[in-house]
Amino acid sequence: MDRIEKLKNDVYSFEELDTLEKNATKLRDQETLSLITQSRASKKAKGEKPKSTVDDKGVPLTKRGRRDAKAGR
């Protein structure tokens, strides 16, 4: 199954969709970007929620998030 079919069938997680979106943006792939938007909307309609990127105290959970917070981004 190729990535287009997987996007149509909501196979990817929210985290995987973020990665696909970054790659599609770099490649200016409008078809993939529209399918990612549809897939996210479908997941939200089904009641799925993306994992939180910060803990209950507001501290970023990822190394990149902590680095960006220190840099003031």
C-alpha positions as CSV (number, residue, x, y, z in Angstrom):
1,M,0.0,0.0,0.0
2,D,1.5,3.4,-1.0
3,R,1.3,6.5,1.1
4,I,-1.6,8.0,-0.8
5,E,-3.7,4.9,-0.1
6,K,-2.6,5.0,3.6
7,L,-3.6,8.6,3.9
8,K,-7.0,7.9,2.4
9,N,-7.5,5.0,4.9
10,D,-6.3,7.0,8.0
11,V,-3.5,4.6,8.7
12,Y,-1.0,7.2,9.9
13,S,-0.9,8.6,13.5
14,F,-0.9,12.3,14.2
15,E,2.9,12.2,14.7
16,E,3.4,10.5,11.4
17,L,1.1,13.1,9.7
18,D,3.3,15.9,11.0
19,T,6.4,14.3,9.4
20,L,4.6,13.7,6.2
21,E,3.4,17.3,6.2
22,K,6.9,18.6,6.6
23,N,8.2,16.5,3.7
24,A,5.2,17.4,1.5
25,T,5.7,21.1,2.2
26,K,9.3,20.9,1.2
27,L,8.3,19.1,-2.0
28,R,5.3,21.4,-2.6
29,D,3.1,18.3,-3.0
30,Q,-0.4,19.8,-2.9
31,E,-2.2,16.4,-3.3
32,T,-0.5,15.0,-0.2
33,L,-1.1,18.1,1.8
34,S,-4.8,18.1,1.1
35,L,-5.0,14.4,2.0
36,I,-3.2,15.1,5.3
37,T,-5.7,17.8,6.1
38,Q,-8.6,15.4,5.4
39,S,-7.0,12.6,7.4
40,R,-6.5,14.9,10.5
41,A,-10.1,16.0,10.2
42,S,-11.3,12.4,9.9
43,K,-9.3,11.4,13.0
44,K,-10.7,14.3,15.0
45,A,-14.2,13.5,13.9
46,K,-13.7,9.9,15.2
47,G,-12.6,11.3,18.5
48,E,-8.9,10.6,18.3
49,K,-6.6,13.2,19.8
50,P,-3.0,14.0,19.1
51,K,-0.6,13.4,22.0
52,S,0.2,16.5,24.0
53,T,3.6,18.0,23.4
54,V,3.8,19.6,26.9
55,D,3.3,18.1,30.4
56,D,0.8,19.4,33.0
57,K,3.3,22.1,34.1
58,G,3.8,23.4,30.6
59,V,7.2,21.9,30.1
60,P,7.9,20.6,26.5
61,L,8.2,16.8,26.4
62,T,10.6,16.7,23.5
63,K,14.2,17.7,23.2
64,R,13.4,20.0,20.3
65,G,10.5,21.6,22.3
66,R,12.8,22.3,25.2
67,R,15.5,23.8,22.9
68,D,12.9,26.0,21.2
69,A,11.5,27.1,24.6
70,K,15.0,28.2,25.7
71,A,15.6,30.1,22.5
72,G,12.3,31.9,23.0
73,R,10.6,30.7,19.8
